[in-house]
Amino acid sequence: MYKLSSIQCVAPFTFSLCTLSFSSYSLRFSVRATSSRAMASHIVGYPRMGPKRELKFALESFWDGKSSAEELQKVAADLRSAIWKQMADAGIKYIPSNTFSLYDQVLDTTAMLGAVPSRYNWNGGEIGFDVYFSMARGNASVPAMEMTKWFDTNYHYIVPELGPDVKFSYASHKAVDEFKEAKVLGVNTVPVLVGPVSYLLLSKPAKGVEKSFSLLSLIDKILPVYREVVAELKAAGATWIQFDEPTLVKDLNTHQLQAFTHAYAELESSLSGFNVLIETYFADVPAEAYKTLTSLKAVTAYGFDIVRGTKTLDLIKQGFPSGKFLFAGVVDGRNIWANSLASSLNTLQALGDIVGNDKVVVSTSCSLLHTAVDLVNETKLDQEIKSWLAFAAQKVVEVNALAKALSGQKDEVFFSANAAALDSRKSSPRVTNEAVQKAAAALKGSDHRRATNVSARLDSQQKKLNLPVLPTTTIGSFPQTADLRRVRREFKANKISEEDYIHFIKEEINNVVKLQEELDIDVLVHGEPERNDMVEYFGEQLSGFAFTANGWVQSYGSRCVKPPIIYGDVSRPKPMTVFWSSTAQSLTKRPMKGMLTGPVTILNWSFVRDDQPRYENNSLWLPCRFE
């Protein structure tokens, strides 16, 4: 037993971190922490694909007719169970349900509301896989619904198509079913719904409906369905409910903000007896939106992105509703770097001084959907770099460690290891490249402008290439065939020699060149058969990049990407495209176009450094300037 003033703490206790176990160490408390309280931790959402893309393969097998709906449902249920158990074992208090999806959470909401476009010939009742996946992917007779980016992430959602004649009905009980499913497993979850106002603001007018149609005019038509869902959740035993309203971070007009006031006033009686959390993320909540949000009587708690929404902290300092909960998103849900636990704890303690320690809940800045799943699966990743990272599974542990520290149970060993890893990253010569720093500092305004004007360049180009008035070309990449993927895998696995690999790629390029000449294309491309991915291919040839084996992130549906990790200043040790471009040009007398993935695309499709402002990742430009 360890004794501090009038507080008694039992030690040792065991704290799990992936496969590591810390035990039998003494505890030290600061004066601030002596008023111990129950730990309050929360996760906004979690990746769905599984640590090794189990859901992706199950979905594609089902779509190909190789497995049954029951087999797909079994994989999905196993993944949900594993996620809930993982969070429960880590000590998370507010565990989300209904964030799992077989395709997309907005599409799930469309199904819940029965807002199925007429072209899918849905005749009512519970929406099944046939209609659901037809909306997502289309079928032989009708196209899919539009897909667009989820705010500024690389995730894509299915855009609802709405109009004045849409008949809404409660057509998918998924939210309630998953709450009950978790409850049977002994996990009491917080059901998550896309909020009614954000759902409408993220929709578009259906085909044939005037673009000027007010989507918010449908609010009173969808609220009855939300009431039904809330009633069923209450009957099932739910005590908390989370509404995701991320559009509150946008610059909304008065009419749009009034829709929030109206919607939650209309839901107030239905929400009686619930603790209601409205979650925002991805940016600051503007002052007017903050005022609207914190004035909602039906709401018990507010979730804010404290990582990107730094100005929101000022709004909280200026005033926060008495007695309400603050779900503070201090653990980054958009990137894969380890949290600065000491810095986050300081922020949380400052927030506790404002709103009350017992009203602060430690959370992620947004859903962990946007990060890779579990660092434990990265057996080949450089150990030094690995120590700087935290994927979704590790972020769950970070959230709980911060909650423990805030409640007076700070894990000194875990915090010390975190501080050592951050110091290692800060001082590592692999992060800062002096030559790159000098080159970036030497850039002048004139370096961003061409030395000759457009007309002079056009004249020079025409004299050299003699192109027709309207020359033809293609974007660049040709389909990556099964044989091509097989050969690349065999080369990486050392099953074929480099000589054999290069010979195969040259043959692919030759076939592409011949095809384009037969089609009388004016400016040719080589088809890029040597490139595994338009970003990964270049990152693998640049210093300052690291690559994972299983760091997959969902882009849409079953489509996953494996973003490179930019951990340091970027430089180019050797030419990246010259060999293949010159090889391709040697096969034809027509002009061959060289192709580089632009640095802005590489930046946006990678996990970028968080130790400097995003705009300072300018070293990415330097390697491409001289290729």
C-alpha positions as CSV (number, residue, x, y, z in Angstrom):
1,M,0.0,0.0,0.0
2,Y,1.2,3.5,-0.8
3,K,-0.2,6.4,1.1
4,L,-0.4,10.1,0.0
5,S,-2.1,12.5,2.5
6,S,-5.6,11.2,2.9
7,I,-5.6,9.3,-0.4
8,Q,-4.8,5.6,-0.4
9,C,-3.6,4.0,-3.6
10,V,-3.2,0.3,-4.1
11,A,-0.1,-0.8,-6.0
12,P,1.2,-2.6,-7.9
13,F,-1.3,-2.5,-10.7
14,T,-0.9,-3.8,-14.3
15,F,-1.3,-1.6,-17.4
16,S,-1.3,-3.2,-20.8
17,L,0.2,-1.7,-23.9
18,C,-0.1,-3.9,-26.9
19,T,2.0,-6.9,-25.9
20,L,4.0,-5.1,-23.2
21,S,3.1,-5.2,-19.5
22,F,4.2,-2.7,-16.9
23,S,3.7,-3.7,-13.2
24,S,5.0,-3.2,-9.7
25,Y,6.0,0.4,-9.8
26,S,5.4,3.1,-7.3
27,L,3.1,6.1,-8.0
28,R,3.7,9.8,-7.6
29,F,1.0,12.4,-7.7
30,S,1.2,16.1,-8.2
31,V,-0.8,18.3,-5.9
32,R,-3.3,19.0,-8.8
33,A,-4.0,15.3,-9.1
34,T,-4.8,14.6,-5.4
35,S,-8.6,15.0,-6.0
36,S,-8.9,11.7,-7.8
37,R,-11.9,11.0,-9.9
38,A,-13.2,8.2,-12.1
39,M,-11.4,7.9,-15.4
40,A,-13.3,9.3,-18.4
41,S,-12.1,8.2,-21.8
42,H,-13.8,8.1,-25.2
43,I,-13.1,7.1,-28.8
44,V,-15.0,8.9,-31.5
45,G,-14.8,6.0,-33.9
46,Y,-12.4,3.2,-35.0
47,P,-11.1,1.6,-38.3
48,R,-13.4,-1.0,-39.8
49,M,-11.2,-2.9,-42.2
50,G,-9.4,-5.0,-39.6
51,P,-5.7,-5.1,-38.9
52,K,-5.0,-7.2,-42.0
53,R,-7.9,-5.9,-44.1
54,E,-10.1,-8.8,-43.2
55,L,-13.3,-6.9,-44.1
56,K,-11.9,-5.9,-47.5
57,F,-11.3,-9.5,-48.5
58,A,-14.7,-10.7,-47.1
59,L,-16.5,-7.9,-49.0
60,E,-14.8,-8.7,-52.3
61,S,-15.4,-12.4,-51.9
62,F,-19.1,-11.7,-51.3
63,W,-19.3,-9.3,-54.3
64,D,-17.6,-11.9,-56.5
65,G,-20.2,-14.6,-55.4
66,K,-17.5,-16.7,-53.8
67,S,-19.0,-16.4,-50.3
68,S,-22.4,-16.0,-48.7
69,A,-24.0,-13.1,-46.9
70,E,-23.8,-15.2,-43.7
71,E,-20.0,-15.5,-44.1
72,L,-19.7,-11.8,-44.7
73,Q,-21.8,-11.1,-41.6
74,K,-19.7,-13.5,-39.5
75,V,-16.4,-11.6,-40.5
76,A,-18.1,-8.3,-39.7
77,A,-19.4,-9.5,-36.3
78,D,-16.0,-10.9,-35.4
79,L,-14.3,-7.6,-36.2
80,R,-16.9,-5.6,-34.2
81,S,-16.4,-7.9,-31.2
82,A,-12.6,-7.6,-31.4
83,I,-12.8,-3.8,-31.5
84,W,-15.2,-3.5,-28.6
85,K,-13.2,-6.0,-26.5
86,Q,-10.0,-4.1,-27.3
87,M,-11.4,-0.8,-26.1
88,A,-13.0,-2.4,-23.0
89,D,-9.7,-4.1,-22.1
90,A,-7.8,-0.9,-22.5
91,G,-10.2,0.8,-20.0
92,I,-12.1,3.1,-22.4
93,K,-15.3,4.2,-20.6
94,Y,-17.3,5.6,-23.6
95,I,-17.0,3.0,-26.4
96,P,-18.7,3.8,-29.7
97,S,-21.0,1.4,-31.6
98,N,-22.5,1.9,-35.0
99,T,-19.3,3.3,-36.3
100,F,-18.6,0.0,-38.0
101,S,-19.9,-0.1,-41.6
102,L,-19.8,-2.5,-44.5
103,Y,-19.3,0.5,-46.8
104,D,-19.9,4.0,-45.4
105,Q,-21.5,5.6,-42.4
106,V,-23.4,8.2,-44.5
107,L,-24.8,5.4,-46.7
108,D,-25.8,3.6,-43.5
109,T,-27.7,6.7,-42.5
110,T,-29.4,6.9,-45.9
111,A,-30.5,3.3,-45.3
112,M,-31.7,4.1,-41.8
113,L,-33.9,6.9,-43.3
114,G,-35.1,4.8,-46.2
115,A,-33.9,7.6,-48.5
116,V,-33.3,5.2,-51.5
117,P,-33.3,6.8,-54.9
118,S,-36.2,5.4,-57.1
119,R,-33.8,3.9,-59.7
120,Y,-33.0,1.0,-57.2
121,N,-36.6,-0.1,-57.2
122,W,-36.8,-0.5,-53.4
123,N,-40.3,-1.4,-52.3
124,G,-40.0,-0.7,-48.6
125,G,-39.1,-2.9,-45.6
126,E,-35.7,-3.5,-44.1
127,I,-33.0,-2.6,-46.6
128,G,-30.9,-5.7,-47.5
129,F,-27.5,-6.2,-49.1
130,D,-28.8,-6.0,-52.7
131,V,-30.2,-2.5,-52.4
132,Y,-27.4,-1.3,-50.0
133,F,-24.6,-2.4,-52.2
134,S,-26.4,-1.3,-55.4
135,M,-26.5,2.2,-54.0
136,A,-22.8,2.0,-53.1
137,R,-21.5,0.3,-56.3
138,G,-24.3,0.3,-58.8
139,N,-25.3,-2.8,-60.7
140,A,-25.8,-4.0,-64.2
141,S,-28.7,-1.8,-64.9
142,V,-28.3,1.3,-62.7
143,P,-25.3,3.5,-61.6
144,A,-24.0,3.9,-58.1
145,M,-24.7,7.1,-56.1
146,E,-22.1,9.8,-56.2
147,M,-19.1,9.5,-54.0
148,T,-17.1,12.5,-52.7
149,K,-14.4,13.3,-50.1
150,W,-15.4,13.4,-46.5
151,F,-14.3,17.0,-45.6
152,D,-10.6,17.3,-46.3
153,T,-9.7,13.7,-45.6
154,N,-8.8,10.9,-48.1
155,Y,-12.0,9.0,-47.1
156,H,-15.0,9.2,-49.4
157,Y,-18.7,9.0,-48.5
158,I,-21.8,8.2,-50.6
159,V,-23.7,11.4,-51.2
160,P,-27.4,11.2,-50.4
161,E,-29.7,12.2,-53.2
162,L,-32.8,14.0,-51.8
163,G,-35.8,16.0,-53.0
164,P,-39.2,17.2,-51.9
165,D,-40.8,13.9,-52.8
166,V,-38.6,11.5,-50.8
167,K,-40.6,9.4,-48.5
168,F,-38.5,8.7,-45.4
169,S,-39.1,5.6,-43.3
170,Y,-37.2,3.6,-40.6
171,A,-35.6,1.1,-43.0
172,S,-32.4,-0.1,-41.3
173,H,-32.1,-1.0,-37.6
174,K,-28.4,-1.3,-37.7
175,A,-27.7,1.2,-34.9
176,V,-29.9,-0.6,-32.5
177,D,-28.8,-4.0,-33.6
178,E,-25.1,-3.2,-33.0
179,F,-25.8,-1.7,-29.6
180,K,-27.6,-4.9,-28.6
181,E,-24.8,-7.0,-30.1
182,A,-22.2,-5.2,-27.9
183,K,-24.5,-5.5,-24.9
184,V,-24.7,-9.3,-25.3
185,L,-20.9,-9.3,-25.2
186,G,-20.9,-7.4,-22.0
187,V,-19.9,-4.0,-23.5
188,N,-22.1,-1.0,-22.8
189,T,-21.6,1.3,-25.8
190,V,-22.4,4.8,-26.9
191,P,-24.5,4.5,-30.2
192,V,-23.3,6.9,-32.8
193,L,-25.5,8.5,-35.5
194,V,-24.7,11.0,-38.2
195,G,-26.6,14.0,-37.0
196,P,-29.7,15.0,-38.8
197,V,-28.5,18.5,-39.8
198,S,-25.1,17.4,-41.1
199,Y,-26.8,14.6,-43.0
200,L,-28.9,17.1,-44.9
201,L,-26.0,19.6,-45.4
202,L,-23.8,16.8,-46.8
203,S,-26.5,15.7,-49.3
204,K,-27.3,17.0,-52.8
205,P,-30.6,17.5,-54.7
206,A,-31.6,14.4,-56.6
207,K,-31.6,14.2,-60.3
208,G,-34.4,16.4,-61.7
209,V,-34.6,18.5,-58.6
210,E,-33.7,22.1,-58.8
211,K,-30.2,22.9,-57.5
212,S,-31.7,25.7,-55.5
213,F,-33.9,23.2,-53.5
214,S,-33.4,23.7,-49.8
215,L,-32.2,20.4,-48.4
216,L,-32.8,21.7,-44.8
217,S,-36.5,22.0,-45.7
218,L,-36.5,18.2,-45.2
219,I,-35.5,18.4,-41.5
220,D,-39.0,17.8,-40.1
221,K,-39.4,14.8,-42.4
222,I,-36.4,13.0,-41.2
223,L,-36.7,13.8,-37.5
224,P,-39.5,11.2,-36.9
225,V,-37.1,8.5,-38.0
226,Y,-34.5,9.7,-35.6
227,R,-37.1,9.7,-32.9
228,E,-37.9,6.0,-33.6
229,V,-34.2,5.1,-33.5
230,V,-33.7,7.0,-30.2
231,A,-36.8,5.3,-28.7
232,E,-35.5,1.8,-29.6
233,L,-32.0,2.6,-28.2
234,K,-33.6,3.8,-25.0
235,A,-35.7,0.6,-24.8
236,A,-32.5,-1.4,-25.4
237,G,-30.8,0.2,-22.4
238,A,-28.6,2.9,-24.0
239,T,-27.9,5.8,-21.6
240,W,-25.6,7.8,-23.9
241,I,-26.0,8.7,-27.6
242,Q,-23.5,10.5,-29.9
243,F,-24.6,12.6,-32.8
244,D,-21.8,13.4,-35.3
245,E,-22.3,17.0,-36.5
246,P,-19.0,17.8,-38.3
247,T,-20.6,20.4,-40.5
248,L,-20.5,22.7,-37.5
249,V,-16.8,23.4,-38.3
250,K,-17.9,24.9,-41.6
251,D,-18.8,28.6,-42.2
252,L,-22.5,28.2,-41.8
253,N,-25.1,31.0,-42.4
254,T,-27.8,32.0,-39.9
255,H,-30.4,29.7,-41.6
256,Q,-28.1,26.7,-41.4
257,L,-27.3,27.3,-37.7
258,Q,-31.0,27.8,-36.9
259,A,-31.5,24.3,-38.3
260,F,-29.4,22.9,-35.4
261,T,-31.4,24.8,-32.8
262,H,-34.7,23.6,-34.4
263,A,-33.7,20.0,-34.9
264,Y,-32.4,19.4,-31.3
265,A,-35.4,21.3,-29.8
266,E,-37.7,19.0,-31.7
267,L,-35.7,15.9,-30.5
268,E,-35.5,17.2,-26.9
269,S,-38.4,15.2,-25.5
270,S,-37.3,12.0,-27.2
271,L,-33.8,12.5,-25.8
272,S,-35.0,12.9,-22.2
273,G,-33.2,10.5,-20.0
274,F,-30.2,10.3,-22.4
275,N,-26.8,11.8,-22.0
276,V,-26.4,13.5,-25.5
277,L,-23.0,14.1,-27.0
278,I,-22.7,16.2,-30.1
279,E,-19.3,15.5,-31.7
280,T,-17.5,17.9,-34.1
281,Y,-14.1,17.4,-35.7
282,F,-11.5,18.3,-38.4
283,A,-11.3,22.0,-37.5
284,D,-12.2,24.9,-35.3
285,V,-15.8,25.5,-34.5
286,P,-16.5,29.1,-35.6
287,A,-17.7,31.4,-32.8
288,E,-21.3,31.6,-34.0
289,A,-21.5,27.8,-34.4
290,Y,-20.0,27.4,-30.9
291,K,-22.6,29.7,-29.5
292,T,-25.4,27.8,-31.2
293,L,-24.0,24.4,-30.2
294,T,-23.5,25.2,-26.5
295,S,-27.0,26.7,-26.3
296,L,-28.8,23.4,-27.2
297,K,-30.8,22.4,-24.2
298,A,-31.1,18.7,-25.2
299,V,-27.3,18.3,-25.2
300,T,-25.2,17.0,-22.3
301,A,-21.8,17.0,-23.8
302,Y,-19.8,18.6,-26.6
303,G,-16.9,17.0,-28.5
304,F,-14.2,19.2,-30.0
305,D,-11.1,18.6,-32.1
306,I,-8.4,20.1,-29.9
307,V,-5.6,19.0,-32.3
308,R,-6.7,21.0,-35.3
309,G,-9.2,23.2,-33.6
310,T,-6.8,25.2,-31.5
311,K,-9.0,28.4,-31.7
312,T,-11.8,26.4,-30.1
313,L,-9.8,26.4,-26.9
314,D,-10.1,30.2,-26.8
315,L,-13.9,29.9,-27.1
316,I,-14.0,27.4,-24.3
317,K,-11.9,29.7,-22.1
318,Q,-14.4,32.5,-22.8
319,G,-17.4,30.5,-21.7
320,F,-18.5,26.9,-21.4
321,P,-22.0,25.7,-20.2
322,S,-22.1,24.9,-16.5
323,G,-22.6,21.3,-15.7
324,K,-21.9,20.0,-19.2
325,F,-19.3,17.6,-20.3
326,L,-16.3,18.5,-22.5
327,F,-15.1,15.6,-24.7
328,A,-11.6,16.9,-25.4
329,G,-10.1,15.5,-28.6
330,V,-6.4,15.7,-27.7
331,V,-5.2,12.5,-29.4
332,D,-4.8,13.0,-33.1
333,G,-7.2,10.8,-35.2
334,R,-5.7,12.0,-38.5
335,N,-2.1,11.1,-38.2
336,I,0.1,8.3,-36.9
337,W,2.5,10.1,-34.6
338,A,2.7,9.3,-30.9
339,N,1.0,11.8,-28.8
340,S,2.9,14.2,-26.6
341,L,1.4,13.0,-23.4
342,A,2.9,15.6,-21.2
343,S,1.7,18.4,-23.5
344,S,-1.8,16.9,-23.8
345,L,-2.0,16.4,-20.0
346,N,-1.2,20.1,-19.5
347,T,-4.0,21.0,-22.0
348,L,-6.5,18.7,-20.2
349,Q,-5.6,20.1,-16.8
350,A,-6.1,23.6,-18.1
351,L,-9.5,22.6,-19.5
352,G,-10.3,21.0,-16.1
353,D,-9.6,24.3,-14.4
354,I,-12.2,26.0,-16.8
355,V,-15.0,23.4,-17.0
356,G,-14.3,21.3,-13.9
357,N,-12.1,18.2,-13.7
358,D,-15.1,15.9,-13.3
359,K,-16.5,17.2,-16.6
360,V,-13.5,16.6,-18.9
361,V,-13.5,13.4,-20.9
362,V,-10.3,12.5,-22.8
363,S,-11.0,11.7,-26.5
364,T,-9.6,11.4,-30.0
365,S,-9.8,14.5,-32.2
366,C,-12.0,12.5,-34.7
367,S,-12.6,8.9,-35.7
368,L,-9.5,6.8,-35.8
369,L,-10.9,5.6,-39.2
370,H,-8.3,7.9,-40.8
371,T,-5.3,6.1,-39.3
372,A,-3.7,2.7,-39.8
373,V,-5.0,0.0,-37.5
374,D,-2.3,-1.5,-35.3
375,L,1.4,-0.9,-35.0
376,V,2.0,-4.4,-33.6
377,N,1.6,-5.8,-37.2
378,E,4.6,-3.8,-38.4
379,T,7.3,-6.3,-37.9
380,K,9.7,-4.9,-40.6
381,L,9.3,-1.2,-39.9
382,D,12.5,0.5,-38.7
383,Q,12.5,0.2,-34.9
384,E,13.6,3.8,-34.3
385,I,10.8,5.2,-36.5
386,K,8.4,2.7,-35.1
387,S,9.0,4.1,-31.6
388,W,7.7,7.5,-32.8
389,L,4.4,6.1,-34.1
390,A,1.0,5.3,-32.7
391,F,-1.7,3.6,-34.9
392,A,-5.3,3.3,-33.9
393,A,-4.8,0.5,-31.3
394,Q,-2.0,2.5,-29.7
395,K,-4.0,5.7,-29.7
396,V,-6.7,3.9,-27.7
397,V,-4.0,3.2,-25.1
398,E,-2.8,6.8,-25.2
399,V,-6.4,8.1,-24.5
400,N,-6.7,5.9,-21.5
401,A,-3.3,6.7,-20.2
402,L,-4.2,10.4,-20.3
403,A,-7.5,9.7,-18.6
404,K,-5.7,7.9,-15.9
405,A,-3.2,10.7,-15.4
406,L,-6.0,13.3,-15.3
407,S,-7.7,11.2,-12.6
408,G,-4.6,11.0,-10.5
409,Q,-3.2,7.7,-11.6
410,K,-0.4,8.8,-13.9
411,D,1.7,6.0,-15.3
412,E,5.1,7.4,-14.8
413,V,6.8,4.6,-16.8
414,F,4.6,5.0,-19.8
415,F,4.9,8.8,-19.7
416,S,8.7,8.6,-19.4
417,A,8.9,6.2,-22.4
418,N,6.7,8.5,-24.4
419,A,8.9,11.5,-23.6
420,A,12.1,9.5,-24.5
421,A,10.6,8.6,-27.9
422,L,9.6,12.2,-28.6
423,D,13.2,13.4,-27.7
424,S,14.6,10.7,-29.9
425,R,12.6,11.9,-32.8
426,K,13.4,15.6,-32.2
427,S,17.2,14.9,-32.0
428,S,17.5,12.3,-34.7
429,P,19.8,13.2,-37.6
430,R,17.5,11.2,-39.8
431,V,14.8,13.9,-39.4
432,T,16.8,17.0,-40.2
433,N,18.9,17.0,-43.4
434,E,21.2,20.0,-43.4
435,A,21.6,20.0,-47.2
436,V,17.8,20.1,-47.7
437,Q,17.5,22.9,-45.1
438,K,20.1,25.0,-46.9
439,A,18.6,24.4,-50.3
440,A,15.1,25.3,-49.1
441,A,16.5,28.5,-47.4
442,A,18.3,29.5,-50.6
443,L,15.1,29.5,-52.7
444,K,14.2,32.9,-54.1
445,G,11.0,34.3,-55.5
446,S,12.4,34.0,-59.0
447,D,12.8,30.2,-58.5
448,H,9.0,30.0,-58.6
449,R,8.8,31.6,-62.0
450,R,9.8,30.4,-65.4
451,A,12.6,32.2,-67.1
452,T,10.8,32.4,-70.4
453,N,7.2,33.4,-71.2
454,V,4.5,31.0,-72.4
455,S,4.5,32.1,-76.0
456,A,8.3,31.5,-76.3
457,R,8.0,28.1,-74.8
458,L,5.1,27.2,-77.2
459,D,7.2,28.3,-80.2
460,S,10.1,26.2,-79.1
461,Q,8.0,23.2,-78.4
462,Q,6.3,23.4,-81.7
463,K,9.6,23.6,-83.6
464,K,10.9,20.5,-81.8
465,L,7.8,18.4,-81.8
466,N,5.7,19.6,-84.8
467,L,2.4,18.6,-83.1
468,P,-1.0,19.0,-84.8
469,V,-3.3,21.8,-83.6
470,L,-5.2,19.4,-81.3
471,P,-2.6,16.8,-80.2
472,T,-3.8,13.6,-78.5
473,T,-2.3,11.9,-75.5
474,T,-3.5,10.0,-72.4
475,I,-3.0,10.8,-68.7
476,G,-0.3,8.2,-68.3
477,S,-1.1,4.9,-66.5
478,F,-2.3,1.8,-68.3
479,P,-4.1,-1.0,-66.5
480,Q,-1.9,-3.1,-64.1
481,T,-2.6,-6.6,-65.3
482,A,-2.6,-9.7,-63.1
483,D,0.6,-10.9,-64.7
484,L,2.3,-7.6,-64.0
485,R,1.3,-7.7,-60.4
486,R,2.4,-11.3,-60.1
487,V,5.9,-10.4,-61.6
488,R,6.2,-7.5,-59.2
489,R,5.4,-9.7,-56.2
490,E,7.9,-12.3,-57.4
491,F,10.6,-9.7,-57.8
492,K,10.0,-8.3,-54.3
493,A,10.1,-11.8,-52.9
494,N,13.4,-12.5,-54.7
495,K,11.8,-15.3,-56.8
496,I,13.0,-13.8,-60.0
497,S,16.1,-11.8,-60.9
498,E,16.3,-8.1,-61.5
499,E,17.3,-8.8,-65.1
500,D,14.1,-10.9,-65.6
501,Y,12.0,-8.2,-64.0
502,I,13.4,-5.4,-66.1
503,H,12.9,-7.5,-69.2
504,F,9.3,-8.1,-68.4
505,I,8.7,-4.4,-67.7
506,K,10.3,-3.4,-71.0
507,E,8.0,-5.8,-72.8
508,E,5.0,-4.2,-71.2
509,I,6.2,-0.7,-72.2
510,N,6.8,-1.9,-75.8
511,N,3.3,-3.3,-76.0
512,V,1.8,0.0,-74.7
513,V,3.9,2.0,-77.2
514,K,2.8,-0.2,-80.1
515,L,-0.8,0.2,-79.1
516,Q,-0.6,4.0,-79.0
517,E,1.1,4.1,-82.4
518,E,-1.6,1.9,-83.9
519,L,-4.2,4.4,-82.5
520,D,-2.2,7.3,-83.9
521,I,-1.7,9.0,-80.6
522,D,0.5,12.1,-80.9
523,V,2.2,12.3,-77.5
524,L,2.9,8.8,-76.0
525,V,3.1,7.6,-72.5
526,H,4.9,4.5,-71.3
527,G,2.0,3.2,-69.2
528,E,3.9,3.2,-65.8
529,P,4.1,-0.6,-65.4
530,E,7.0,-0.3,-63.0
531,R,5.0,1.8,-60.6
532,N,3.1,0.0,-57.8
533,D,1.3,3.2,-56.7
534,M,1.5,6.8,-57.9
535,V,2.7,8.0,-54.5
536,E,4.4,5.0,-53.0
537,Y,6.6,4.5,-56.1
538,F,8.2,7.9,-55.7
539,G,8.3,7.8,-51.9
540,E,10.3,4.6,-52.0
541,Q,13.0,6.4,-53.9
542,L,13.2,9.5,-51.7
543,S,14.9,9.8,-48.3
544,G,12.7,11.0,-45.5
545,F,9.9,8.5,-46.3
546,A,9.0,5.3,-44.4
547,F,6.6,2.6,-45.6
548,T,4.5,0.1,-43.7
549,A,3.6,-3.5,-44.4
550,N,0.0,-3.3,-43.0
551,G,-0.6,0.4,-42.5
552,W,-3.8,0.3,-44.6
553,V,-6.4,3.1,-44.4
554,Q,-9.9,2.9,-45.9
555,S,-10.5,5.2,-48.8
556,Y,-14.0,4.0,-49.7
557,G,-15.8,0.7,-49.6
558,S,-13.3,-2.1,-49.7
559,R,-10.6,0.2,-51.3
560,C,-7.7,0.7,-48.9
561,V,-4.5,2.8,-49.4
562,K,-1.2,2.5,-47.5
563,P,0.0,6.1,-47.1
564,P,3.7,6.7,-46.9
565,I,5.1,8.3,-43.7
566,I,7.1,11.5,-44.2
567,Y,9.3,11.5,-41.1
568,G,12.1,13.9,-42.2
569,D,13.5,16.3,-44.7
570,V,13.0,14.9,-48.2
571,S,15.9,14.4,-50.7
572,R,16.4,12.4,-53.9
573,P,19.5,10.2,-53.7
574,K,19.3,9.2,-57.4
575,P,17.1,9.7,-60.5
576,M,13.6,8.2,-60.2
577,T,12.2,8.1,-63.7
578,V,15.0,8.7,-66.1
579,F,15.8,5.1,-66.9
580,W,12.3,4.0,-67.7
581,S,11.4,7.2,-69.6
582,S,14.5,7.0,-71.8
583,T,13.9,3.3,-72.3
584,A,10.3,4.1,-73.5
585,Q,11.5,7.0,-75.7
586,S,14.0,4.6,-77.4
587,L,11.1,2.5,-78.7
588,T,9.4,5.3,-80.7
589,K,10.1,8.4,-82.8
590,R,7.1,10.1,-81.4
591,P,7.5,12.3,-78.3
592,M,7.3,10.4,-75.0
593,K,5.8,12.2,-72.1
594,G,7.6,12.0,-68.7
595,M,5.4,11.7,-65.7
596,L,5.9,12.7,-62.1
597,T,3.4,12.6,-59.3
598,G,3.2,16.2,-58.1
599,P,4.6,17.1,-54.6
600,V,1.2,18.4,-53.4
601,T,-0.5,15.1,-54.2
602,I,2.3,13.2,-52.4
603,L,1.9,15.5,-49.4
604,N,-1.8,15.1,-49.3
605,W,-1.7,11.3,-49.7
606,S,0.9,10.7,-47.0
607,F,1.1,10.9,-43.3
608,V,2.9,14.2,-42.9
609,R,5.2,15.5,-40.2
610,D,3.4,17.1,-37.2
611,D,6.6,18.8,-35.9
612,Q,6.3,21.7,-38.3
613,P,3.5,23.6,-40.0
614,R,2.1,21.8,-43.1
615,Y,3.3,24.5,-45.4
616,E,6.9,24.0,-44.3
617,N,6.9,20.5,-45.9
618,N,8.3,22.5,-48.8
619,S,11.3,20.2,-49.1
620,L,9.1,17.9,-51.1
621,W,9.4,20.3,-54.0
622,L,13.2,20.1,-54.2
623,P,13.7,16.5,-55.4
624,C,11.3,17.1,-58.3
625,R,12.8,20.3,-59.6
626,F,15.8,18.6,-61.3
627,E,14.4,15.2,-62.4
